[in-house]
């Protein structure tokens, strides 16, 4: 088993986790609001937090799906900017990384 197999399993598990989370967020977002005004104010604040969490999950899900696509295409583990191999240590910390450290720093990421 290669390290990429381990990372692929992690990416797939994380994708499932995020899809489950997004389903819960969608369910929360479509619930009926309370009739009480003060409760509605609190619910609106909670909705803003839920929206932010949903947006973060969608962004991470996109990164994961792109990493899985790169695995299927044989491009995984190589910098999409310079083409050099991304060190295994970076991929262990950020399995969906598509840039080496040098290129990520150059782009200000």
C-alpha positions as CSV (number, residue, x, y, z in Angstrom):
1,X,0.0,0.0,0.0
2,X,1.4,3.4,-1.0
3,X,1.1,6.5,1.1
4,X,-1.2,7.8,-1.7
5,X,-3.6,5.0,-1.0
6,X,-3.8,6.1,2.7
7,X,-4.3,9.7,1.6
8,X,-7.0,8.6,-0.9
9,X,-8.9,6.8,1.9
10,X,-8.7,9.8,4.1
11,X,-9.9,12.1,1.3
12,X,-12.9,9.8,0.6
13,X,-13.8,9.6,4.3
14,X,-13.5,13.4,4.7
15,X,-15.7,13.8,1.5
16,X,-18.3,11.6,3.1
17,X,-18.1,13.5,6.4
18,X,-18.5,16.9,4.6
19,X,-21.4,15.6,2.5
20,X,-23.2,14.5,5.7
21,X,-22.4,17.9,7.3
22,X,-23.8,19.7,4.3
23,X,-27.0,17.6,4.5
24,X,-27.4,18.6,8.1
25,X,-26.8,22.3,7.3
26,X,-29.3,22.2,4.5
27,X,-31.8,20.7,6.9
28,X,-31.2,23.3,9.5
29,X,-31.4,26.1,6.9
30,X,-34.9,25.0,5.8
31,X,-36.4,24.7,9.2
32,X,-39.3,27.0,10.2
33,X,-38.5,30.1,12.3
34,X,-39.9,30.6,15.7
35,X,-42.9,33.0,16.2
36,X,-41.1,34.7,19.1
37,X,-39.1,37.8,17.9
38,X,-36.2,37.4,20.4
39,X,-35.8,33.7,19.4
40,X,-35.9,34.7,15.7
41,X,-33.0,37.1,16.3
42,X,-31.0,34.3,17.8
43,X,-32.0,32.0,15.0
44,X,-30.8,34.5,12.4
45,X,-27.4,34.8,14.2
46,X,-27.2,31.0,14.2
47,X,-28.1,30.9,10.5
48,X,-25.1,33.1,9.7
49,X,-22.8,30.7,11.5
50,X,-24.4,27.8,9.8
51,X,-24.0,29.5,6.4
52,X,-20.3,30.2,7.1
53,X,-19.8,26.6,8.1
54,X,-21.6,25.4,4.9
55,X,-19.4,27.7,2.7
56,X,-16.2,26.4,4.3
57,X,-17.4,22.8,3.8
58,X,-18.2,23.4,0.2
59,X,-14.8,25.0,-0.4
60,X,-13.0,22.0,1.2
61,X,-15.2,19.6,-0.7
62,X,-14.1,21.2,-3.9
63,X,-10.5,20.8,-3.0
64,X,-11.0,17.2,-2.1
65,X,-12.8,16.4,-5.3
66,X,-10.0,18.0,-7.3
67,X,-7.4,16.0,-5.4
68,X,-9.3,12.8,-6.1
69,X,-9.6,13.8,-9.8
70,X,-5.8,14.3,-9.8
71,X,-5.3,10.9,-8.3
72,X,-7.4,9.3,-11.0
73,X,-5.5,11.2,-13.7
74,X,-2.1,10.4,-12.3
75,X,-1.3,14.0,-11.5
76,X,-1.6,13.8,-7.7
77,X,1.4,14.8,-5.8
78,X,2.8,17.1,-8.4
79,X,2.6,20.9,-8.2
80,X,0.0,22.3,-10.6
81,X,2.2,25.4,-11.1
82,X,5.8,24.2,-11.5
83,X,5.3,20.5,-12.0
84,X,7.7,19.5,-9.3
85,X,6.8,16.7,-6.8
86,X,5.0,17.9,-3.7
87,X,6.8,16.5,-0.6
88,X,5.0,13.6,1.1
89,X,5.1,15.6,4.4
90,X,3.1,18.4,2.8
91,X,0.5,16.0,1.5
92,X,0.2,14.3,4.9
93,X,-0.7,17.7,6.4
94,X,-2.8,18.9,3.5
95,X,-3.9,15.9,1.4
96,X,-5.6,18.2,-1.2
97,X,-2.6,20.4,-1.7
98,X,-2.0,21.1,-5.4
99,X,0.9,23.5,-5.0
100,X,4.4,22.9,-3.5
101,X,5.3,25.2,-0.7
102,X,7.4,27.5,-2.9
103,X,4.5,28.1,-5.4
104,X,1.9,28.4,-2.6
105,X,4.1,31.1,-1.0
106,X,4.6,32.9,-4.3
107,X,0.8,33.1,-4.7
108,X,0.4,34.3,-1.2
109,X,-1.6,31.2,0.0
